[in-house]
Amino acid sequence: MSDEINGVLIELFPDEDGDLAFSVGANFGPEITEEGANVLLDCAAGLFGLLSGQISQVMQLGQIVRSVSDFDEITFGDMPGDDIVFEPEEGLLDSIDESEKDDKVIDFKKAKFNPKKDRSH
C-alpha cells in the first residue's frame, strides 16, 4: 500500500502569529474520476469557506460532536499499528548512558521542523 494520499488532505495548524491556518493538498490516482475529484475539491473549498467566515459556529459544532460521540476515541484512540514495540539499538542505549552526564540524548535544536518546507503534500 502506498503512503501517498489518494484524495484530499486538509491540514489545520497555527501560523507564525498563532492564527488558524488552513492548507489543502490533493493527489488523485487513476481510479478517481474527474467527477469524484471535483466532489472532493468542492468539499475542501466549502470547508475553507466555512472556516474563513464562520469559525465560531464550526468550533461550536465541533464541541457538540465531541461531547455526544466517540469522535476523540475514534480519531485519536487506538489506531492500527499502535501495538508496535520499540526495541532500541545498542548505540542508542550507549548514547543514553553517556548523556546522563549532560542530560541530552538528542539535541532537538539541530532538528527543527518547518511546516511550510517539510510538508509531504
FIKOLZA-1660 file (N, C-alpha, C; in steps of 0.1 Angstrom, whole numbers, plus 5000, padded with zeros to 4 digits):
% residues 121
   i   px   py   pz ch aa at
   1 5008 4988 5000  A  M  N
   1 5000 5000 5000  A  M CA
   1 5009 5012 5000  A  M  C
   2 5005 5022 4992  A  S  N
   2 5013 5034 4991  A  S CA
   2 5010 5044 5002  A  S  C
   3 5021 5051 5006  A  D  N
   3 5019 5061 5017  A  D CA
   3 5014 5074 5011  A  D  C
   4 5013 5076 4998  A  E  N
   4 5008 5088 4992  A  E CA
   4 4993 5089 4994  A  E  C
   5 4988 5101 4997  A  I  N
   5 4973 5102 4998  A  I CA
   5 4967 5100 4984  A  I  C
   6 4955 5095 4984  A  N  N
   6 4947 5094 4972  A  N CA
   6 4934 5101 4975  A  N  C
   7 4934 5114 4974  A  G  N
   7 4923 5122 4977  A  G CA
   7 4927 5136 4982  A  G  C
   8 4920 5141 4991  A  V  N
   8 4923 5155 4996  A  V CA
   8 4927 5154 5011  A  V  C
   9 4938 5160 5014  A  L  N
   9 4943 5161 5028  A  L CA
   9 4941 5175 5033  A  L  C
  10 4934 5177 5044  A  I  N
  10 4932 5190 5049  A  I CA
  10 4940 5192 5062  A  I  C
  11 4948 5203 5063  A  E  N
  11 4956 5205 5075  A  E CA
  11 4952 5218 5081  A  E  C
  12 4950 5218 5094  A  L  N
  12 4947 5230 5102  A  L CA
  12 4959 5231 5112  A  L  C
  13 4965 5243 5112  A  F  N
  13 4976 5245 5121  A  F CA
  13 4977 5260 5124  A  F  C
  14 4984 5263 5135  A  P  N
  14 4986 5277 5139  A  P CA
  14 4997 5283 5130  A  P  C
  15 4995 5295 5125  A  D  N
  15 5006 5301 5117  A  D CA
  15 5016 5308 5127  A  D  C
  16 5025 5316 5121  A  E  N
  16 5035 5322 5129  A  E CA
  16 5029 5332 5140  A  E  C
  17 5018 5338 5137  A  D  N
  17 5011 5347 5146  A  D CA
  17 5002 5340 5155  A  D  C
  18 5000 5327 5154  A  G  N
  18 4991 5319 5163  A  G CA
  18 4977 5319 5157  A  G  C
  19 4975 5324 5145  A  D  N
  19 4961 5324 5139  A  D CA
  19 4959 5310 5132  A  D  C
  20 4947 5306 5130  A  L  N
  20 4944 5294 5124  A  L CA
  20 4948 5295 5109  A  L  C
  21 4955 5285 5104  A  A  N
  21 4959 5284 5090  A  A CA
  21 4953 5271 5085  A  A  C
  22 4950 5272 5072  A  F  N
  22 4944 5261 5065  A  F CA
  22 4951 5257 5053  A  F  C
  23 4955 5245 5051  A  S  N
  23 4962 5240 5039  A  S CA
  23 4955 5228 5033  A  S  C
  24 4955 5228 5020  A  V  N
  24 4949 5216 5013  A  V CA
  24 4959 5210 5004  A  V  C
  25 4960 5197 5004  A  G  N
  25 4968 5190 4994  A  G CA
  25 4960 5180 4987  A  G  C
  26 4962 5178 4975  A  A  N
  26 4954 5168 4967  A  A CA
  26 4963 5160 4958  A  A  C
  27 4959 5147 4958  A  N  N
  27 4966 5138 4949  A  N CA
  27 4956 5127 4945  A  N  C
  28 4953 5126 4933  A  F  N
  28 4943 5117 4928  A  F CA
  28 4950 5106 4919  A  F  C
  29 4947 5094 4923  A  G  N
  29 4952 5083 4914  A  G CA
  29 4943 5081 4903  A  G  C
  30 4946 5072 4894  A  P  N
  30 4938 5070 4882  A  P CA
  30 4925 5064 4884  A  P  C
  31 4922 5058 4896  A  E  N
  31 4909 5052 4899  A  E CA
  31 4899 5063 4903  A  E  C
  32 4903 5075 4906  A  I  N
  32 4894 5086 4909  A  I CA
  32 4890 5093 4897  A  I  C
  33 4877 5094 4894  A  T  N
  33 4872 5100 4882  A  T CA
  33 4873 5115 4884  A  T  C
  34 4872 5122 4873  A  E  N
  34 4872 5137 4873  A  E CA
  34 4861 5142 4882  A  E  C
  35 4849 5136 4881  A  E  N
  35 4838 5140 4889  A  E CA
  35 4840 5137 4903  A  E  C
  36 4846 5126 4907  A  G  N
  36 4850 5123 4921  A  G CA
  36 4860 5133 4926  A  G  C
  37 4870 5136 4918  A  A  N
  37 4880 5146 4923  A  A CA
  37 4873 5160 4925  A  A  C
  38 4864 5164 4916  A  N  N
  38 4857 5177 4918  A  N CA
  38 4849 5177 4930  A  N  C
  39 4842 5166 4934  A  V  N
  39 4834 5165 4946  A  V CA
  39 4844 5167 4958  A  V  C
  40 4855 5161 4959  A  L  N
  40 4864 5162 4970  A  L CA
  40 4870 5176 4970  A  L  C
  41 4873 5182 4959  A  L  N
  41 4879 5196 4959  A  L CA
  41 4868 5206 4963  A  L  C
  42 4855 5204 4959  A  D  N
  42 4844 5212 4963  A  D CA
  42 4842 5212 4978  A  D  C
  43 4843 5200 4983  A  C  N
  43 4841 5198 4998  A  C CA
  43 4852 5206 5005  A  C  C
  44 4865 5204 5001  A  A  N
  44 4876 5211 5007  A  A CA
  44 4874 5226 5006  A  A  C
  45 4870 5231 4994  A  A  N
  45 4867 5245 4993  A  A CA
  45 4856 5250 5002  A  A  C
  46 4846 5242 5003  A  G  N
  46 4835 5246 5012  A  G CA
  46 4839 5246 5026  A  G  C
  47 4847 5237 5031  A  L  N
  47 4853 5238 5044  A  L CA
  47 4861 5250 5046  A  L  C
  48 4869 5253 5036  A  F  N
  48 4877 5265 5037  A  F CA
  48 4868 5278 5038  A  F  C
  49 4857 5278 5031  A  G  N
  49 4848 5289 5032  A  G CA
  49 4842 5290 5046  A  G  C
  50 4838 5279 5051  A  L  N
  50 4832 5278 5065  A  L CA
  50 4842 5283 5075  A  L  C
  51 4854 5278 5074  A  L  N
  51 4865 5281 5084  A  L CA
  51 4869 5296 5083  A  L  C
  52 4868 5301 5071  A  S  N
  52 4872 5315 5069  A  S CA
  52 4861 5325 5074  A  S  C
  53 4849 5321 5073  A  G  N
  53 4838 5330 5076  A  G CA
  53 4830 5327 5088  A  G  C
  54 4830 5314 5092  A  Q  N
  54 4821 5310 5103  A  Q CA
  54 4829 5301 5113  A  Q  C
  55 4841 5305 5117  A  I  N
  55 4849 5297 5126  A  I CA
  55 4842 5294 5139  A  I  C
  56 4836 5304 5145  A  S  N
  56 4829 5302 5158  A  S CA
  56 4818 5292 5157  A  S  C
  57 4810 5292 5147  A  Q  N
  57 4800 5282 5145  A  Q CA
  57 4806 5268 5143  A  Q  C
  58 4817 5267 5135  A  V  N
  58 4823 5254 5132  A  V CA
  58 4829 5249 5146  A  V  C
  59 4835 5257 5154  A  M  N
  59 4840 5253 5166  A  M CA
  59 4829 5248 5176  A  M  C
  60 4818 5256 5176  A  Q  N
  60 4806 5252 5185  A  Q CA
  60 4801 5238 5180  A  Q  C
  61 4800 5236 5167  A  L  N
  61 4795 5223 5162  A  L CA
  61 4805 5212 5166  A  L  C
  62 4818 5215 5165  A  G  N
  62 4828 5205 5169  A  G CA
  62 4827 5202 5183  A  G  C
  63 4825 5211 5192  A  Q  N
  63 4823 5208 5206  A  Q CA
  63 4811 5199 5209  A  Q  C
  64 4800 5202 5201  A  I  N
  64 4788 5193 5203  A  I CA
  64 4791 5179 5198  A  I  C
  65 4797 5178 5187  A  V  N
  65 4801 5164 5181  A  V CA
  65 4810 5157 5191  A  V  C
  66 4820 5164 5196  A  R  N
  66 4829 5157 5205  A  R CA
  66 4823 5153 5218  A  R  C
  67 4813 5161 5223  A  S  N
  67 4806 5158 5236  A  S CA
  67 4796 5147 5235  A  S  C
  68 4790 5144 5223  A  V  N
  68 4779 5134 5222  A  V CA
  68 4784 5122 5214  A  V  C
  69 4796 5121 5210  A  S  N
  69 4800 5109 5202  A  S CA
  69 4814 5104 5207  A  S  C
  70 4818 5094 5200  A  D  N
  70 4832 5088 5203  A  D CA
  70 4842 5094 5194  A  D  C
  71 4840 5106 5190  A  F  N
  71 4849 5112 5180  A  F CA
  71 4864 5112 5184  A  F  C
  72 4867 5116 5197  A  D  N
  72 4881 5116 5201  A  D CA
  72 4887 5102 5202  A  D  C
  73 4879 5093 5206  A  E  N
  73 4884 5079 5207  A  E CA
  73 4886 5073 5193  A  E  C
  74 4877 5076 5184  A  I  N
  74 4878 5071 5170  A  I CA
  74 4890 5078 5163  A  I  C
  75 4891 5091 5165  A  T  N
  75 4901 5099 5158  A  T CA
  75 4915 5098 5164  A  T  C
  76 4916 5098 5177  A  F  N
  76 4929 5099 5184  A  F CA
  76 4932 5086 5192  A  F  C
  77 4923 5076 5192  A  G  N
  77 4925 5065 5200  A  G CA
  77 4934 5054 5194  A  G  C
  78 4931 5042 5197  A  D  N
  78 4940 5031 5192  A  D CA
  78 4938 5030 5177  A  D  C
  79 4949 5031 5171  A  M  N
  79 4950 5030 5156  A  M CA
  79 4957 5017 5152  A  M  C
  80 4954 5012 5141  A  P  N
  80 4961 5000 5136  A  P CA
  80 4976 5003 5136  A  P  C
  81 4984 4994 5142  A  G  N
  81 4998 4997 5142  A  G CA
  81 5003 5002 5156  A  G  C
  82 4993 5005 5165  A  D  N
  82 4997 5011 5178  A  D CA
  82 5004 5000 5186  A  D  C
  83 5003 4988 5182  A  D  N
  83 5009 4977 5190  A  D CA
  83 5024 4975 5187  A  D  C
  84 5030 4984 5180  A  I  N
  84 5044 4983 5177  A  I CA
  84 5052 4985 5189  A  I  C
  85 5062 4976 5191  A  V  N
  85 5070 4977 5203  A  V CA
  85 5084 4982 5199  A  V  C
  86 5088 4992 5206  A  F  N
  86 5101 4999 5203  A  F CA
  86 5112 4991 5210  A  F  C
  87 5122 4986 5202  A  E  N
  87 5134 4980 5208  A  E CA
  87 5146 4988 5204  A  E  C
  88 5152 4995 5213  A  P  N
  88 5163 5004 5209  A  P CA
  88 5175 4996 5206  A  P  C
  89 5183 5002 5196  A  E  N
  89 5196 4996 5193  A  E CA
  89 5206 4999 5204  A  E  C
  90 5216 4991 5204  A  E  N
  90 5227 4992 5214  A  E CA
  90 5233 5006 5214  A  E  C
  91 5235 5012 5202  A  G  N
  91 5241 5025 5201  A  G CA
  91 5232 5036 5208  A  G  C
  92 5219 5035 5207  A  L  N
  92 5211 5044 5214  A  L CA
  92 5212 5043 5229  A  L  C
  93 5212 5030 5234  A  L  N
  93 5214 5028 5248  A  L CA
  93 5227 5033 5253  A  L  C
  94 5238 5032 5245  A  D  N
  94 5251 5037 5249  A  D CA
  94 5250 5052 5250  A  D  C
  95 5243 5059 5240  A  S  N
  95 5241 5073 5240  A  S CA
  95 5234 5078 5252  A  S  C
  96 5224 5070 5256  A  I  N
  96 5216 5074 5268  A  I CA
  96 5225 5073 5280  A  I  C
  97 5233 5062 5281  A  D  N
  97 5242 5061 5293  A  D CA
  97 5252 5073 5293  A  D  C
  98 5258 5077 5281  A  E  N
  98 5267 5088 5281  A  E CA
  98 5260 5101 5283  A  E  C
  99 5248 5102 5280  A  S  N
  99 5241 5115 5281  A  S CA
  99 5237 5118 5295  A  S  C
 100 5238 5109 5304  A  E  N
 100 5234 5112 5318  A  E CA
 100 5244 5122 5323  A  E  C
 101 5255 5124 5317  A  K  N
 101 5264 5134 5321  A  K CA
 101 5259 5148 5318  A  K  C
 102 5253 5150 5306  A  D  N
 102 5248 5163 5302  A  D CA
 102 5233 5164 5300  A  D  C
 103 5226 5154 5304  A  D  N
 103 5211 5153 5303  A  D CA
 103 5206 5155 5288  A  D  C
 104 5213 5151 5278  A  K  N
 104 5209 5152 5264  A  K CA
 104 5212 5139 5257  A  K  C
 105 5202 5134 5250  A  V  N
 105 5204 5122 5242  A  V CA
 105 5204 5128 5227  A  V  C
 106 5194 5136 5224  A  I  N
 106 5193 5142 5211  A  I CA
 106 5191 5157 5213  A  I  C
 107 5199 5164 5206  A  D  N
 107 5198 5179 5206  A  D CA
 107 5188 5183 5196  A  D  C
 108 5176 5186 5201  A  F  N
 108 5165 5190 5192  A  F CA
 108 5167 5203 5186  A  F  C
 109 5175 5211 5191  A  K  N
 109 5178 5224 5184  A  K CA
 109 5184 5222 5170  A  K  C
 110 5190 5211 5168  A  K  N
 110 5196 5209 5155  A  K CA
 110 5186 5203 5145  A  K  C
 111 5175 5198 5150  A  A  N
 111 5165 5192 5141  A  A CA
 111 5151 5199 5143  A  A  C
 112 5150 5210 5136  A  K  N
 112 5138 5218 5136  A  K CA
 112 5129 5214 5125  A  K  C
 113 5116 5214 5128  A  F  N
 113 5106 5211 5118  A  F CA
 113 5100 5224 5113  A  F  C
 114 5100 5226 5100  A  N  N
 114 5094 5238 5094  A  N CA
 114 5082 5233 5086  A  N  C
 115 5070 5236 5091  A  P  N
 115 5058 5231 5085  A  P CA
 115 5056 5236 5071  A  P  C
 116 5062 5247 5067  A  K  N
 116 5060 5252 5053  A  K CA
 116 5069 5244 5044  A  K  C
 117 5081 5241 5048  A  K  N
 117 5091 5234 5040  A  K CA
 117 5090 5219 5041  A  K  C
 118 5086 5213 5052  A  D  N
 118 5087 5199 5055  A  D CA
 118 5074 5191 5053  A  D  C
 119 5064 5197 5046  A  R  N
 119 5052 5190 5044  A  R CA
 119 5054 5179 5034  A  R  C
 120 5045 5169 5035  A  S  N
 120 5046 5158 5025  A  S CA
 120 5035 5159 5014  A  S  C
 121 5028 5170 5014  A  H  N
 121 5017 5172 5004  A  H CA
 121 5018 5185 4998  A  H  C
% end
